[in-house]
Amino acid sequence: MSPSRPQTILFADVSGSTRLFETKGDVEARRLIALVLGALTQVCQQHGGRVIKTIGDEIMCTFPAALNGVLAACDMQRRMARDIDFVRDSLAVRIGLHHGDALEEADGDVYGDAVNTAARMASLAKREQVVTTAATYDSLSGRAPEARSLGKARVSGKLLPIAIVDLVWQEDTSGMTMVQSSVRAAAEEGEGAAVLRLRHRGRVVELGPHSEPFSMGREPGNGLQVEADWVSRTHAMVEYKRGHFTLSDRSTNGTYVRIGEDDEIKLHRDELHLRKSGTISLGQGIAVNTGDAIQFELG
């Protein structure tokens, strides 16, 4: 194993690949994904990068410097947006990257903090988006693209949430709110002001921007245990990311949410930004689950 050295790690994967297999069938879906990964490989190499591996619908690359990786990521998105074959089949990718120390194995694979952080950035990215850390962005010079602050997000192995940004790769940026070298300050603006209070059967839990992800479910190991047959072992998670408290459902029966006086929403294997105040019900509609409903309030 070679010593750890600074490099930029980039992950990109095909957005909505599960639906692609459902609508196109296995053979055609595999063909289309191979075309996308081939195009991303070309862009990677054009920017001095190296493809470490492809796994299913995902590609992992390394670059010698942050600027190489950032420019490659933006060109990858432009390639997807311009290629008529990809546009016709509504193919898109999401990309995450980070510059930091990584270990390189004899077989060429890489490991370490930079890899873990880059993978987390990719998991936060949405369709047609490039997400990176503010630290990576702040290290850029020269031809750096513009960026928008996404607040902060937790990364496994790091004590505190880190500031993240969305790179603007689109050539028409009219109407977008930009930040450049001040990204870090913008991400930290108002830090600590947000508090989420959860109330359940007389218990009150307060969560802040630095709180660990908070789980709710049937098993005793959850931050909030709700003992009911219709509640999954780990049913839902509340996490502060991108400047918001986000509720994500991981259950079989879904999570029901009502914000203020709005209509009830059923969340199933998806996530929702919590706003103002309201009610959360695990596994059943709010109207039939009043005894175990969870009240929430932001303040």
C-alpha positions as CSV (number, residue, x, y, z in Angstrom):
1,M,0.0,0.0,0.0
2,S,1.4,3.4,-0.9
3,P,1.3,6.3,1.6
4,S,-1.8,8.5,1.8
5,R,-1.7,11.5,-0.6
6,P,-4.0,14.3,-1.5
7,Q,-6.3,13.6,-4.5
8,T,-9.8,14.4,-5.7
9,I,-12.3,11.5,-5.5
10,L,-15.4,11.7,-7.7
11,F,-18.5,9.4,-7.7
12,A,-21.2,9.6,-10.4
13,D,-24.2,7.4,-10.8
14,V,-27.2,7.2,-13.1
15,S,-30.2,8.8,-11.5
16,G,-33.3,6.6,-11.5
17,S,-31.7,3.5,-12.7
18,T,-34.2,1.2,-10.9
19,R,-37.1,2.8,-12.9
20,L,-35.0,2.5,-16.1
21,F,-34.8,-1.3,-15.6
22,E,-38.6,-1.4,-15.0
23,T,-39.5,0.6,-18.1
24,K,-36.8,-0.5,-20.6
25,G,-36.1,-4.1,-19.5
26,D,-32.8,-5.5,-18.3
27,V,-31.0,-5.7,-21.7
28,E,-31.8,-2.2,-22.9
29,A,-31.2,-0.7,-19.4
30,R,-27.8,-2.3,-19.2
31,R,-27.0,-1.0,-22.7
32,L,-28.0,2.6,-21.8
33,I,-26.1,2.6,-18.5
34,A,-23.0,1.3,-20.3
35,L,-23.3,4.2,-22.8
36,V,-23.5,6.7,-19.9
37,L,-20.5,5.2,-18.0
38,G,-18.5,5.2,-21.3
39,A,-19.2,8.9,-21.8
40,L,-18.3,9.7,-18.2
41,T,-15.0,7.8,-18.6
42,Q,-14.1,9.8,-21.7
43,V,-14.7,13.1,-19.8
44,C,-12.7,11.8,-16.8
45,Q,-9.7,11.0,-19.0
46,Q,-9.9,14.3,-20.8
47,H,-9.4,16.1,-17.5
48,G,-6.4,14.0,-16.4
49,G,-8.4,11.7,-14.3
50,R,-8.3,7.9,-13.8
51,V,-11.3,5.6,-13.5
52,I,-10.9,3.4,-10.4
53,K,-13.9,1.2,-11.0
54,T,-17.5,1.0,-12.2
55,I,-20.1,-0.8,-10.1
56,G,-23.5,-1.3,-11.6
57,D,-24.7,2.2,-12.5
58,E,-21.8,4.0,-10.7
59,I,-18.4,5.2,-11.7
60,M,-15.5,6.2,-9.3
61,C,-12.7,8.4,-10.5
62,T,-9.6,10.1,-9.1
63,F,-8.0,13.4,-10.2
64,P,-4.6,14.9,-9.2
65,A,-6.1,18.3,-8.2
66,A,-9.5,19.7,-7.1
67,L,-9.8,21.8,-10.2
68,N,-9.5,18.8,-12.5
69,G,-12.2,17.0,-10.7
70,V,-14.6,20.0,-10.5
71,L,-14.2,20.8,-14.2
72,A,-14.6,17.1,-15.1
73,A,-17.8,16.9,-13.0
74,C,-19.3,20.0,-14.7
75,D,-18.4,18.6,-18.2
76,M,-19.9,15.3,-17.3
77,Q,-23.2,17.0,-16.6
78,R,-22.9,19.1,-19.8
79,R,-22.2,15.9,-21.8
80,M,-25.4,14.3,-20.4
81,A,-27.5,17.4,-21.2
82,R,-26.2,17.7,-24.8
83,D,-26.1,14.1,-26.0
84,I,-29.3,13.5,-28.0
85,D,-29.4,9.8,-27.0
86,F,-29.3,10.6,-23.3
87,V,-31.8,13.4,-23.6
88,R,-34.2,11.2,-25.6
89,D,-34.3,8.6,-22.9
90,S,-34.3,11.1,-20.0
91,L,-31.0,9.9,-18.7
92,A,-29.2,11.9,-16.1
93,V,-26.5,11.6,-13.4
94,R,-25.8,12.8,-10.0
95,I,-22.2,13.6,-8.9
96,G,-20.3,14.1,-5.7
97,L,-16.7,14.8,-5.1
98,H,-14.1,15.8,-2.5
99,H,-10.4,16.6,-2.4
100,G,-8.4,15.2,0.5
101,D,-6.1,12.4,1.6
102,A,-6.6,8.9,0.3
103,L,-4.6,5.6,0.4
104,E,-3.9,3.8,-2.9
105,E,-3.7,0.0,-2.9
106,A,-1.4,-2.0,-5.2
107,D,-4.4,-2.9,-7.4
108,G,-5.1,0.8,-7.9
109,D,-8.2,1.1,-5.6
110,V,-8.3,4.0,-3.2
111,Y,-9.5,4.2,0.4
112,G,-9.7,6.7,3.2
113,D,-11.4,9.9,4.4
114,A,-11.6,11.6,1.0
115,V,-13.3,8.5,-0.5
116,N,-15.9,8.4,2.4
117,T,-16.6,12.1,2.1
118,A,-16.9,12.0,-1.7
119,A,-19.4,9.1,-1.5
120,R,-21.4,11.1,1.0
121,M,-21.5,14.0,-1.4
122,A,-22.8,11.8,-4.1
123,S,-25.5,10.4,-1.9
124,L,-26.7,14.0,-1.2
125,A,-26.7,15.1,-4.9
126,K,-29.9,15.1,-6.8
127,R,-30.5,14.4,-10.5
128,E,-28.4,16.8,-12.7
129,Q,-26.5,18.1,-9.7
130,V,-22.8,18.3,-8.6
131,V,-22.3,18.5,-4.8
132,T,-18.9,19.0,-3.2
133,T,-17.5,20.2,0.2
134,A,-17.0,24.0,0.7
135,A,-13.4,23.1,1.7
136,T,-12.9,21.7,-1.8
137,Y,-14.5,24.6,-3.5
138,D,-12.6,27.2,-1.4
139,S,-9.3,25.6,-2.5
140,L,-10.0,26.3,-6.2
141,S,-8.6,29.1,-8.3
142,G,-8.6,30.2,-11.9
143,R,-11.4,28.7,-13.9
144,A,-13.6,27.7,-10.9
145,P,-17.3,27.5,-11.7
146,E,-19.8,29.4,-9.5
147,A,-21.6,27.6,-6.7
148,R,-24.5,27.8,-4.3
149,S,-24.4,27.0,-0.6
150,L,-26.4,24.0,0.5
151,G,-25.9,24.5,4.2
152,K,-24.3,21.7,6.2
153,A,-24.5,17.9,6.2
154,R,-23.1,15.1,8.4
155,V,-20.4,12.8,7.1
156,S,-19.6,9.5,8.8
157,G,-16.4,9.7,10.9
158,K,-16.6,13.5,11.3
159,L,-17.6,15.0,14.6
160,L,-19.4,18.1,13.2
161,P,-21.4,18.6,10.1
162,I,-19.5,20.1,7.1
163,A,-20.5,22.9,4.7
164,I,-21.4,21.7,1.2
165,V,-22.1,23.5,-2.1
166,D,-23.8,22.8,-5.4
167,L,-21.6,23.6,-8.4
168,V,-23.3,25.5,-11.2
169,W,-22.4,23.7,-14.4
170,Q,-25.2,25.2,-16.6
171,E,-24.1,27.8,-19.1
172,D,-27.3,29.8,-18.6
173,T,-27.3,30.9,-15.0
174,S,-29.8,33.7,-15.2
175,G,-32.0,33.9,-12.1
176,M,-29.7,31.8,-9.9
177,T,-28.4,33.1,-6.6
178,M,-24.6,32.5,-6.6
179,V,-21.9,32.5,-4.0
180,Q,-18.2,32.3,-4.8
181,S,-15.3,32.6,-2.3
182,S,-17.8,33.5,0.5
183,V,-19.4,30.0,0.3
184,R,-18.1,29.0,3.7
185,A,-19.4,32.1,5.5
186,A,-22.8,31.8,3.8
187,A,-23.0,28.2,4.9
188,E,-22.3,29.1,8.5
189,E,-24.7,32.0,8.6
190,G,-27.3,31.5,11.3
191,E,-25.6,28.3,12.6
192,G,-27.1,27.0,15.8
193,A,-30.4,29.0,15.3
194,A,-32.5,26.0,14.2
195,V,-34.0,23.7,16.9
196,L,-36.4,20.9,16.2
197,R,-38.6,19.7,19.1
198,L,-40.2,16.3,19.0
199,R,-43.0,15.4,21.5
200,H,-44.2,11.9,22.1
201,R,-46.2,10.6,25.1
202,G,-44.9,13.4,27.4
203,R,-41.3,13.1,26.3
204,V,-39.6,16.1,24.6
205,V,-36.5,15.7,22.4
206,E,-34.6,18.7,21.1
207,L,-32.4,18.4,18.0
208,G,-30.0,21.0,16.6
209,P,-27.7,21.4,13.5
210,H,-25.0,19.4,15.3
211,S,-27.2,16.6,16.5
212,E,-26.5,13.0,15.3
213,P,-29.1,11.6,12.9
214,F,-32.2,10.7,15.1
215,S,-33.9,7.4,14.5
216,M,-37.5,6.4,15.3
217,G,-38.8,2.9,15.3
218,R,-40.0,-0.2,17.1
219,E,-36.6,-1.4,18.4
220,P,-35.2,-0.2,21.7
221,G,-32.0,1.1,20.1
222,N,-33.8,4.0,18.3
223,G,-33.6,7.5,19.7
224,L,-37.4,7.3,19.9
225,Q,-39.1,3.9,20.4
226,V,-42.7,3.5,19.2
227,E,-43.9,0.0,20.1
228,A,-46.6,-1.0,17.6
229,D,-47.0,-3.8,15.2
230,W,-47.3,-1.5,12.2
231,V,-44.0,0.3,13.0
232,S,-40.8,-1.0,11.4
233,R,-37.7,-1.8,13.5
234,T,-36.0,1.4,12.2
235,H,-38.9,3.2,10.7
236,A,-37.8,6.8,10.0
237,M,-34.8,9.2,10.5
238,V,-34.5,12.9,11.2
239,E,-31.3,14.5,10.1
240,Y,-30.1,18.1,9.7
241,K,-28.7,18.6,6.2
242,R,-28.6,21.3,3.5
243,G,-29.8,23.8,6.1
244,H,-33.0,21.9,6.9
245,F,-34.3,19.2,9.2
246,T,-35.2,16.3,6.9
247,L,-37.4,13.4,7.7
248,S,-36.7,10.2,5.7
249,D,-38.8,7.1,5.7
250,R,-37.2,3.7,5.7
251,S,-40.2,1.6,6.6
252,T,-42.6,-1.0,5.1
253,N,-45.8,0.9,5.9
254,G,-44.7,4.5,5.3
255,T,-44.7,7.6,7.5
256,Y,-47.6,10.1,7.5
257,V,-46.9,13.8,8.0
258,R,-49.1,16.8,8.3
259,I,-47.4,20.3,8.3
260,G,-49.6,22.9,9.9
261,E,-53.1,22.8,8.5
262,D,-51.9,21.2,5.2
263,D,-53.2,17.9,3.9
264,E,-51.6,14.7,5.3
265,I,-48.7,13.4,3.2
266,K,-47.7,9.7,3.0
267,L,-43.9,9.4,2.8
268,H,-42.6,6.0,1.6
269,R,-38.8,5.4,1.1
270,D,-38.5,9.2,0.4
271,E,-37.7,12.3,2.4
272,L,-39.3,15.6,3.3
273,H,-38.1,18.9,4.7
274,L,-39.9,19.6,8.0
275,R,-41.3,23.2,8.3
276,K,-42.9,25.1,11.1
277,S,-44.9,22.6,13.1
278,G,-47.0,19.5,12.6
279,T,-47.5,15.8,13.2
280,I,-45.7,12.7,12.3
281,S,-47.3,9.2,12.5
282,L,-45.3,6.0,11.9
283,G,-47.0,3.3,9.9
284,Q,-50.6,4.6,10.1
285,G,-52.6,7.6,9.1
286,I,-52.6,10.4,11.7
287,A,-56.4,10.2,12.3
288,V,-56.2,6.6,13.5
289,N,-52.9,6.8,15.4
290,T,-53.5,9.6,17.8
291,G,-52.0,7.7,20.8
292,D,-48.6,7.4,19.2
293,A,-48.5,10.5,17.0
294,I,-45.3,12.6,17.3
295,Q,-45.7,16.4,17.4
296,F,-42.9,18.5,15.9
297,E,-42.1,22.2,16.1
298,L,-39.2,24.2,14.6
299,G,-38.1,27.3,16.5
